[in-house]
Amino acid sequence: MVYVASDTRYETMKYNRVGRSGLKLPAISLGLWHNFGGINNAENGRNMITRSFDLGITHFDLANNYGPPAGSAEQLFGQVLAQDLKPYRDELVISTKAGYYMWPGPYGEWGSRKNLVSSLNQSLKRMGLDYVDIFYSHRYDPETPLEETMMALDHIVRSGKALYVGISNYPAEQTRQAAEILKGLGTPLLIHQPKYSLLDRWIEDGLQDVLDEYGTGSIAFCPLAQGVLTNKYLNGIPEDSRAKGPSVFLNENNISPETLRKVRALNQIAAARGQSLAQFSLSWVLRNGRVTSALIGASRPSQIEENVAALSQLDFSTEELERIESILSPEPDDK
């Protein structure tokens, strides 16, 4: 069946300017980290991507190592792009990243010019693209001079293979240095992609100030803490959950009784607002405009629909924010 995008796709989505650039991103973006790999149902992946676009999600975030197996999420996205979204390419913001392990030997990971340029060439081939909109250095490389990594990003923009560049998982000080180097090269640092949620607030301790100073946007990954900030774990850890499985990103040790206590208390505030816990958590991440977009994952289209509905209620009262801080404050034994 030929896909035709919804005529109403731009009627309800909120779009935010990325820092001081001319680019805007949807407040909710779709990440293809999980559930879009070669081991997953391709038709379900296609349905999630096209449903996202129908809801006004124009930004799709990938990385060369997303799968599993690595590279397969980009391959799936390339298939959907060719089959369904090709007529809409200029409405889309497509990003990918490089820096984590992809192939054997000394050039298959980290932040060398060799790795970044080679990785992007592979990603473009997998997705059938001439360029991506945003290309990221996926992690800070302590052994490669930061100048080399940033010069590689600058080269990639000047070669026409990316329109903008970003970094992900960089600490505040290295972000400042990266932004300064890119500023001198004439290719501004568009965006930073850090982990950020109610349960992981590290970016508030300096990084957000650096981003503000350089006019750099941010897109938060794991805003739902790998599903912990949804209704999935309110009654304990289900046997069919990711935390019970082989995932290296989330396991039972990450979900302590204290974490569950906080999640249940937050859920009470969400319910009083008429939101699900997931909607509430996304609204909180986007609450003050310092985060450009919240990057969601999904395993079915209905989850995307639920998450996008969070945008109808982004405001928090002073009382609500104070209650949230009280819940999240460490107990004496946690300090």
Phi, psi and chi 1 to 4 in degrees:
 res  aa     phi    psi   chi1   chi2   chi3   chi4
   1 MET       -  130.3 -173.4  173.8 -175.0      -
   2 VAL   -72.4  129.9  176.3      -      -      -
   3 TYR   -83.5  131.3  168.1   74.2      -      -
   4 VAL  -126.2  123.5  178.0      -      -      -
   5 ALA   -65.3  149.4      -      -      -      -
   6 SER   -63.4  136.7  169.8      -      -      -
   7 ASP   -68.4  -16.8  -69.8  -24.1      -      -
   8 THR  -101.9   15.6   62.7      -      -      -
   9 ARG   -63.8  -20.5   60.7 -171.9  177.4  -83.6
  10 TYR  -105.7    8.9  -66.2  117.5      -      -
  11 GLU   -79.7  -29.6  -69.3 -173.8    0.7      -
  12 THR  -120.9  -16.9   57.1      -      -      -
  13 MET   -68.3  143.9  176.6   55.4   66.8      -
  14 LYS   -99.1  134.5  176.4  179.5  172.0   60.1
  15 TYR  -118.8  133.2  -63.2   90.9      -      -
  16 ASN  -117.4  138.7  -63.3  -38.8      -      -
  17 ARG   -68.5  139.1 -172.3  170.6  -60.0  -80.9
  18 VAL   -86.7  101.2 -171.9      -      -      -
  19 GLY    56.9 -130.9      -      -      -      -
  20 ARG  -103.8   22.5  -69.7 -164.6  -69.4  -94.3
  21 SER   -87.9  179.7   77.0      -      -      -
  22 GLY   -90.9   -3.7      -      -      -      -
  23 LEU   -87.5  142.9 -174.0   67.5      -      -
  24 LYS  -118.8  143.9  -68.5 -176.3  177.7 -179.3
  25 LEU  -119.3  151.2  -68.4 -177.0      -      -
  26 PRO   -64.5  147.4   25.4  -34.1      -      -
  27 ALA   -62.7  -26.4      -      -      -      -
  28 ILE  -116.8  124.7  -59.2  -70.4      -      -
  29 SER  -117.6  157.5  -61.0      -      -      -
  30 LEU  -104.4  124.9 -177.2   67.1      -      -
  31 GLY  -100.6  140.9      -      -      -      -
  32 LEU  -106.4   35.7  -79.3   71.6      -      -
  33 TRP   -66.5  -49.2 -176.6   14.4      -      -
  34 HIS  -118.9  156.6  -61.6  -66.3      -      -
  35 ASN    74.4    9.1  -57.8  -43.9      -      -
  36 PHE  -123.8   15.6  -65.8   87.6      -      -
  37 GLY   -88.3 -179.6      -      -      -      -
  38 GLY   -65.3  -20.3      -      -      -      -
  39 ILE   -85.1   -6.9   65.6  169.9      -      -
  40 ASN  -100.4  166.2  -57.6  112.2      -      -
  41 ASN   -72.2  116.5 -178.4  -76.3      -      -
  42 ALA   -65.6  -36.7      -      -      -      -
  43 GLU   -67.9  -36.0 -173.2   61.7   21.8      -
  44 ASN   -65.0  -41.0 -176.0   53.6      -      -
  45 GLY   -60.8  -44.3      -      -      -      -
  46 ARG   -60.2  -44.5  177.0 -162.7  177.1 -156.5
  47 ASN   -63.2  -37.1  -70.6  -21.5      -      -
  48 MET   -67.9  -39.1  -71.9 -168.2  -73.9      -
  49 ILE   -67.9  -48.1  -68.2  168.0      -      -
  50 THR   -69.8  -36.2   55.3      -      -      -
  51 ARG   -64.3  -38.1 -177.7   58.0 -178.6  144.8
  52 SER   -58.7  -47.2  -65.8      -      -      -
  53 PHE   -63.9  -38.1 -172.4   52.6      -      -
  54 ASP   -61.9  -26.4  -76.3  -18.1      -      -
  55 LEU   -89.6    2.6  -67.9  167.9      -      -
  56 GLY    95.9    3.3      -      -      -      -
  57 ILE   -77.1  108.5  -66.0  177.0      -      -
  58 THR  -101.2   -8.2   53.8      -      -      -
  59 HIS  -109.9  124.5  177.5   34.0      -      -
  60 PHE  -122.0  122.6  -62.2   91.0      -      -
  61 ASP  -109.1  125.5 -179.2   76.8      -      -
  62 LEU  -129.4  178.5  -60.9  105.4      -      -
  63 ALA  -151.8  158.1      -      -      -      -
  64 ASN   -63.0  -26.8   59.6  -13.0      -      -
  65 ASN   -96.1    6.9   64.2  -32.0      -      -
  66 TYR   -75.2  140.1  -73.2  177.3      -      -
  67 GLY  -177.4 -119.9      -      -      -      -
  68 PRO   -79.9  162.0   28.7  -32.5      -      -
  69 PRO   -70.0  162.1   28.5  -35.8      -      -
  70 ALA   -54.4  135.7      -      -      -      -
  71 GLY    94.8  -18.3      -      -      -      -
  72 SER   -75.3  -26.2   58.5      -      -      -
  73 ALA   -66.7  -40.3      -      -      -      -
  74 GLU   -64.4  -38.4  -70.9 -178.3  -33.1      -
  75 GLN   -63.0  -45.0  -70.2  172.3  -25.0      -
  76 LEU   -61.8  -45.3  172.1   66.0      -      -
  77 PHE   -61.7  -39.4 -173.9   78.3      -      -
  78 GLY   -60.8  -38.1      -      -      -      -
  79 GLN   -66.0  -44.0  -67.4  165.8   10.2      -
  80 VAL   -66.3  -37.8  175.7      -      -      -
  81 LEU   -62.5  -45.6 -174.1   64.3      -      -
  82 ALA   -67.7  -38.8      -      -      -      -
  83 GLN   -81.7  -38.4  177.5 -179.1  -14.9      -
  84 ASP  -123.1  -39.9  -58.8  -61.0      -      -
  85 LEU  -104.5   -0.1  -64.2  178.7      -      -
  86 LYS   -55.3  -41.8 -172.2  174.1 -177.9  179.5
  87 PRO   -64.2  -15.8  -20.2   32.9      -      -
  88 TYR  -108.7   14.4  -50.1  100.6      -      -
  89 ARG   -53.0  -39.5  171.8   63.5 -178.1   98.7
  90 ASP   -76.2   -5.9  -70.2  -24.1      -      -
  91 GLU   -93.1   -6.2  -62.8 -178.5   42.4      -
  92 LEU  -104.6  147.8  -54.0  178.3      -      -
  93 VAL  -114.3  112.3  174.2      -      -      -
  94 ILE  -111.8  126.9  -59.5  168.1      -      -
  95 SER  -123.9  151.6   63.6      -      -      -
  96 THR  -145.3  172.6 -165.5      -      -      -
  97 LYS  -142.3  163.8  -43.6  176.8 -163.5   73.2
  98 ALA  -149.1  148.3      -      -      -      -
  99 GLY   153.1  -27.3      -      -      -      -
 100 TYR   -90.5  166.7  -76.2   96.9      -      -
 101 TYR   -58.1  131.9  179.8   84.3      -      -
 102 MET  -131.9  -35.5  -87.3  -62.2  -72.2      -
 103 TRP  -149.2  159.5   64.2   85.7      -      -
 104 PRO   -65.8  158.1  -17.4   29.9      -      -
 105 GLY    97.4  178.5      -      -      -      -
 106 PRO   -75.7   -7.7   26.8  -34.8      -      -
 107 TYR  -109.2    6.5  -39.1  121.7      -      -
 108 GLY   -91.0    6.5      -      -      -      -
 109 GLU  -162.2 -179.5   60.5 -179.5  -33.0      -
 110 TRP    72.1 -151.4  -65.9  107.2      -      -
 111 GLY  -121.8   25.2      -      -      -      -
 112 SER   -72.8  157.6   69.3      -      -      -
 113 ARG   -57.3  -40.5 -177.8 -174.1 -179.8  102.7
 114 LYS   -57.2  -48.3  169.8   70.9  171.1  174.2
 115 ASN   -67.3  -47.0  173.8  -99.3      -      -
 116 LEU   -65.5  -45.2  -65.1 -179.3      -      -
 117 VAL   -68.4  -43.6  173.5      -      -      -
 118 SER   -63.7  -42.2  -61.6      -      -      -
 119 SER   -62.3  -44.2  -67.1      -      -      -
 120 LEU   -65.2  -39.8  178.6   54.6      -      -
 121 ASN   -58.8  -41.2  -73.2  -23.8      -      -
 122 GLN   -65.1  -42.9  -66.8  174.0   17.8      -
 123 SER   -62.9  -43.9  -67.7      -      -      -
 124 LEU   -60.8  -39.3  -67.4  173.8      -      -
 125 LYS   -65.6  -42.8 -175.3  175.7 -178.9  179.4
 126 ARG   -64.5  -36.0  -79.7 -169.8  -72.1  -92.7
 127 MET   -92.0   -6.6  -68.7 -172.0  -76.8      -
 128 GLY    68.4   36.5      -      -      -      -
 129 LEU  -114.3  153.2  -68.8  170.9      -      -
 130 ASP   -86.6  -27.2  -63.8  -37.7      -      -
 131 TYR  -155.3  159.5   72.5   95.1      -      -
 132 VAL  -110.0  160.2  -68.1      -      -      -
 133 ASP   -78.5  -39.5  -62.9  -85.5      -      -
 134 ILE  -133.4  131.4  -54.0  170.9      -      -
 135 PHE  -120.5  130.8 -178.3   65.5      -      -
 136 TYR  -110.7  144.4  -71.1   88.3      -      -
 137 SER   -81.1  114.2  169.0      -      -      -
 138 HIS   -73.6  -24.6 -154.2  164.7      -      -
 139 ARG  -157.6  151.8   59.4  172.1  169.0  168.8
 140 TYR   -68.7  133.9  170.2   67.2      -      -
 141 ASP  -105.3  108.9 -178.4  -10.0      -      -
 142 PRO   -71.4  -11.6   26.8  -34.4      -      -
 143 GLU  -103.5  -18.1  -64.3 -173.4   -3.6      -
 144 THR   -97.7  133.2  -63.9      -      -      -
 145 PRO   -54.3  133.7  -24.9   34.2      -      -
 146 LEU   -59.9  -30.7 -165.0   55.4      -      -
 147 GLU   -60.0  -39.4  -71.0   80.5    2.9      -
 148 GLU   -65.5  -44.2  177.1  178.0  -19.6      -
 149 THR   -62.6  -45.5  -58.3      -      -      -
 150 MET   -70.5  -35.4  -64.0  -55.2  111.2      -
 151 MET   -65.1  -32.4  -72.4  177.8   70.2      -
 152 ALA   -66.0  -41.7      -      -      -      -
 153 LEU   -63.7  -42.2  -65.2 -178.2      -      -
 154 ASP   -60.8  -44.1  172.8   68.9      -      -
 155 HIS   -60.6  -40.4  161.8   77.5      -      -
 156 ILE   -63.6  -40.9  -76.5  167.3      -      -
 157 VAL   -65.3  -45.9  168.8      -      -      -
 158 ARG   -68.5  -22.8  -65.2 -177.8 -172.8  -80.7
 159 SER   -82.2   -6.5   69.4      -      -      -
 160 GLY    85.0    8.6      -      -      -      -
 161 LYS   -90.8   -8.4  -66.3 -179.8 -179.9  179.3
 162 ALA  -150.7  146.6      -      -      -      -
 163 LEU   -86.4  -33.8  -59.5 -175.7      -      -
 164 TYR  -139.7  164.3  -57.3   92.2      -      -
 165 VAL  -129.8  154.6  -67.2      -      -      -
 166 GLY  -145.1  176.7      -      -      -      -
 167 ILE  -132.1  157.7   57.8  177.7      -      -
 168 SER  -138.1  142.5 -179.0      -      -      -
 169 ASN    66.1   19.4  -61.2  -57.9      -      -
 170 TYR   -86.5  135.1  -85.4   53.4      -      -
 171 PRO   -64.5  168.3  -18.3   30.9      -      -
 172 ALA   -59.3  -48.3      -      -      -      -
 173 GLU   -66.3  -41.7 -179.1   53.7   33.8      -
 174 GLN   -68.0  -29.8  -76.2   69.9   35.3      -
 175 THR   -65.4  -43.3  -63.4      -      -      -
 176 ARG   -59.9  -46.5  179.0 -175.0  -63.9  -80.5
 177 GLN   -63.4  -42.0  -65.5  171.4   15.6      -
 178 ALA   -62.9  -44.0      -      -      -      -
 179 ALA   -63.0  -39.0      -      -      -      -
 180 GLU   -67.3  -42.5 -165.3   64.4   35.4      -
 181 ILE   -63.5  -46.8  -66.1  167.6      -      -
 182 LEU   -64.6  -36.3  -74.7  170.8      -      -
 183 LYS   -59.4  -44.1 -180.0 -179.7  177.7 -178.8
 184 GLY   -66.2  -29.8      -      -      -      -
 185 LEU   -80.7  -15.4  -67.2  169.4      -      -
 186 GLY    89.2   12.3      -      -      -      -
 187 THR  -122.2   94.4  -61.4      -      -      -
 188 PRO   -61.1  152.1  -20.0   31.8      -      -
 189 LEU   -76.2  107.0  177.5   60.9      -      -
 190 LEU   -70.8  -44.4  174.9   81.0      -      -
 191 ILE  -157.5  150.6 -165.1  166.3      -      -
 192 HIS  -119.5  137.7 -170.4  -58.4      -      -
 193 GLN  -115.3   96.0 -174.7  175.5  133.5      -
 194 PRO  -106.7  161.7   36.8  -31.1      -      -
 195 LYS   -75.1  134.3 -179.8 -175.7  -73.4 -171.4
 196 TYR  -159.3  129.9 -177.1   50.8      -      -
 197 SER  -162.0  176.1   72.8      -      -      -
 198 LEU   -54.2  -29.2  -79.2  156.4      -      -
 199 LEU   -99.8   -1.8  -60.0  177.9      -      -
 200 ASP  -147.4   95.8 -170.3  -13.7      -      -
 201 ARG  -113.4   29.0  -59.4  172.6   62.7  174.8
 202 TRP   -61.2  -27.5   74.0  -86.3      -      -
 203 ILE   -69.9  -16.2   72.3  171.0      -      -
 204 GLU   -73.8  -14.0  -63.5  173.3   10.1      -
 205 ASP   -96.8   57.5 -172.0   20.7      -      -
 206 GLY   115.8  -39.7      -      -      -      -
 207 LEU   -63.8  -44.6  177.6   61.1      -      -
 208 GLN   -61.0  -33.3  -72.9 -173.0  -45.2      -
 209 ASP   -66.8  -39.5  -66.8  -25.2      -      -
 210 VAL   -63.4  -43.7  172.8      -      -      -
 211 LEU   -62.9  -41.3  -59.5 -178.4      -      -
 212 ASP   -61.7  -42.5  -71.2  -15.5      -      -
 213 GLU   -61.0  -38.9  178.3 -177.8  -12.2      -
 214 TYR   -98.1    4.2  -75.0   91.2      -      -
 215 GLY    66.5   35.7      -      -      -      -
 216 THR  -102.1  133.7  -61.5      -      -      -
 217 GLY   -79.4  176.7      -      -      -      -
 218 SER  -144.3  146.3   63.2      -      -      -
 219 ILE  -130.4  119.2  177.6  167.8      -      -
 220 ALA   -86.7  122.7      -      -      -      -
 221 PHE   -96.7  158.5   75.4   87.7      -      -
 222 CYS    56.3   42.6  -71.3      -      -      -
 223 PRO   -66.6  -16.7   27.8  -36.5      -      -
 224 LEU  -106.5   15.6  -57.8 -178.9      -      -
 225 ALA    51.3   50.6      -      -      -      -
 226 GLN    58.6   31.0  -67.7  -80.5  -66.7      -
 227 GLY    95.4   -7.9      -      -      -      -
 228 VAL   -65.3  -32.9  176.6      -      -      -
 229 LEU   -92.5   44.1  -70.7  167.1      -      -
 230 THR  -131.5 -177.9   69.0      -      -      -
 231 ASN   -77.7    0.4   62.1    6.6      -      -
 232 LYS   -63.6  -35.5 -176.1 -179.7  -62.1 -176.4
 233 TYR  -110.5   12.8  -62.0   98.8      -      -
 234 LEU   -63.7  -28.8  -68.7  174.8      -      -
 235 ASN  -111.3   26.2  -62.7  -47.4      -      -
 236 GLY   110.8 -167.6      -      -      -      -
 237 ILE  -102.2  107.5  -55.7  176.6      -      -
 238 PRO   -63.6  150.9  -18.1   31.0      -      -
 239 GLU   -65.1  -28.7  -70.6  -61.5  -37.8      -
 240 ASP   -96.4   14.0   62.8  -11.6      -      -
 241 SER   -85.3  164.6   66.1      -      -      -
 242 ARG   -62.1  -34.4 -176.9  177.8  -62.1  165.2
 243 ALA   -65.2  -25.4      -      -      -      -
 244 LYS   -87.9  -10.8  -79.6  -76.4 -170.7  178.7
 245 GLY   -92.9 -163.3      -      -      -      -
 246 PRO   -86.9    8.1   31.9  -34.0      -      -
 247 SER   -57.7  136.7  172.8      -      -      -
 248 VAL   -86.8   -7.3  -61.4      -      -      -
 249 PHE   -96.2  -22.1  -58.5  105.8      -      -
 250 LEU  -149.6  127.6 -179.2   69.3      -      -
 251 ASN  -143.4  178.5   56.1   58.5      -      -
 252 GLU   -59.4  -30.3  -69.8 -175.6   75.9      -
 253 ASN   -66.9  -21.2  -65.3  -29.5      -      -
 254 ASN   -80.3  -12.7  -59.0  128.4      -      -
 255 ILE  -116.5   81.6  -51.2  176.6      -      -
 256 SER   -79.2  163.1   66.1      -      -      -
 257 PRO   -55.9  -35.7  -27.1   35.5      -      -
 258 GLU   -66.8  -39.8  176.9   58.9   18.9      -
 259 THR   -62.2  -44.3  -63.8      -      -      -
 260 LEU   -63.9  -35.4  -70.2  177.4      -      -
 261 ARG   -62.1  -45.0 -179.2 -165.5   68.1   78.1
 262 LYS   -65.0  -42.7  -67.4  177.2  179.4  179.1
 263 VAL   -62.4  -41.9  167.9      -      -      -
 264 ARG   -66.6  -37.2  -70.5  168.9 -177.3  144.5
 265 ALA   -68.6  -38.9      -      -      -      -
 266 LEU   -64.8  -36.3  -68.0  169.8      -      -
 267 ASN   -62.5  -31.2 -174.3   57.4      -      -
 268 GLN   -65.8  -38.8  -68.2  179.5   -4.9      -
 269 ILE   -67.0  -42.2  -55.6  177.2      -      -
 270 ALA   -58.8  -45.6      -      -      -      -
 271 ALA   -61.9  -38.8      -      -      -      -
 272 ALA   -66.3  -25.7      -      -      -      -
 273 ARG   -86.7   -6.2  -73.8  166.7   54.1   88.3
 274 GLY    78.0   25.5      -      -      -      -
 275 GLN  -118.5  154.1  -69.5 -175.8  -56.6      -
 276 SER   -72.9  165.1   68.7      -      -      -
 277 LEU   -61.8  -38.1  179.6   56.8      -      -
 278 ALA   -63.9  -45.9      -      -      -      -
 279 GLN   -61.5  -44.2  -68.0  168.5  -22.5      -
 280 PHE   -58.8  -44.3  166.7   82.6      -      -
 281 SER   -66.8  -38.3  -60.2      -      -      -
 282 LEU   -68.8  -41.6  -69.0  169.3      -      -
 283 SER   -59.5  -39.7  -64.5      -      -      -
 284 TRP   -65.5  -43.0 -178.6   88.1      -      -
 285 VAL   -59.8  -36.2  164.1      -      -      -
 286 LEU   -93.2    7.2  -63.9  165.4      -      -
 287 ARG   -61.9  -35.6   68.8 -163.5 -180.0  -77.0
 288 ASN  -118.3   10.8   57.4   15.1      -      -
 289 GLY    81.0   -0.1      -      -      -      -
 290 ARG   -81.3  -19.1  -61.9 -172.4   81.8 -178.9
 291 VAL  -103.3  124.2  171.0      -      -      -
 292 THR   -69.8  -44.1  -49.3      -      -      -
 293 SER  -151.0  146.7 -176.7      -      -      -
 294 ALA  -101.8  127.1      -      -      -      -
 295 LEU   -96.6  108.9 -172.6   58.4      -      -
 296 ILE   -97.8  155.7   63.6  166.9      -      -
 297 GLY  -110.0  171.6      -      -      -      -
 298 ALA  -161.8  156.0      -      -      -      -
 299 SER  -116.9   -6.5   59.3      -      -      -
 300 ARG  -159.2  154.9   55.1 -172.8 -179.1  -85.8
 301 PRO   -58.6  -33.7  -27.4   36.1      -      -
 302 SER   -62.0  -30.8   60.5      -      -      -
 303 GLN   -66.9  -36.8  -67.9  176.2  -28.5      -
 304 ILE   -65.9  -42.9  -59.3  169.2      -      -
 305 GLU   -59.9  -43.9  -66.1  166.5   -2.2      -
 306 GLU   -62.7  -43.4  175.7 -169.9   -9.8      -
 307 ASN   -67.6  -41.2  -70.1  -17.8      -      -
 308 VAL   -63.1  -31.5  169.1      -      -      -
 309 ALA   -63.7  -16.7      -      -      -      -
 310 ALA   -61.5  -24.4      -      -      -      -
 311 LEU   -70.7  -11.9  -59.9  179.6      -      -
 312 SER   -78.7   -7.5   64.6      -      -      -
 313 GLN  -147.3   80.6 -166.2  172.6   -3.4      -
 314 LEU   -98.5  -13.7  -64.6  178.9      -      -
 315 ASP   -83.2  143.9  -66.6  -28.1      -      -
 316 PHE  -124.5  141.2  -73.8   80.0      -      -
 317 SER   -77.7  161.2   68.6      -      -      -
 318 THR   -59.3  -40.1  -59.3      -      -      -
 319 GLU   -62.7  -42.5 -179.8 -176.7    2.0      -
 320 GLU   -62.9  -44.7  -74.1  174.2  -33.1      -
 321 LEU   -63.6  -37.4  -67.7  173.4      -      -
 322 GLU   -66.7  -40.5  -71.4  174.7  -10.2      -
 323 ARG   -63.8  -40.2  -72.4 -177.9   61.4 -163.3
 324 ILE   -62.2  -45.4  -68.0  167.2      -      -
 325 GLU   -63.0  -37.1  -67.2  -60.0  -35.9      -
 326 SER   -64.2  -40.2  176.1      -      -      -
 327 ILE   -67.9  -40.4  -68.4  167.4      -      -
 328 LEU   -83.0  -13.4  -63.6  176.4      -      -
 329 SER   -61.4  134.9  -64.5      -      -      -
 330 PRO   -61.8  140.4  -19.7   31.6      -      -
 331 GLU   -71.5  159.8  -65.9  -66.3  -44.1      -
 332 PRO   -51.7  -37.7  -28.8   35.7      -      -
 333 ASP   -73.8  -17.0  -70.2  -18.4      -      -
 334 ASP   -84.2  -16.8  -66.2  -19.7      -      -
 335 LYS   -77.1      -  -66.4 -179.1  179.1  178.0
